[in-house]
Amino acid sequence: MTPQYLTRAEAADYLTARGLRVSKLTLQKWATTGGGPQYRIFGTRALYIAADLDTWAVEKLSAPRRSTSEVGAAA
């Protein structure tokens, strides 16, 4: 099955709708500096796949915590 490709604005909306507020300008910055989700280029446009956005978001989230004293604790 061919994935649906999302524009940068659609990718930002996708993440924001899941509670992860990200702007299309932030995605653009990360595409330049690194640290953002995987994307592909089609012509001059950056395109994202929802599964890649989900994977990236999970990788960025910390483990569940019950206290701020858990920061830095070994997992």
Buried (B, 14 or more C-beta within 10 A) or exposed (E): EEEEBBBBEBBBBBBEEEEBEBBBEBBBEBBEEEEBBEBEEEEEEBBBBBEBBBEBBEEEEEEEEEEEEEEEEEE
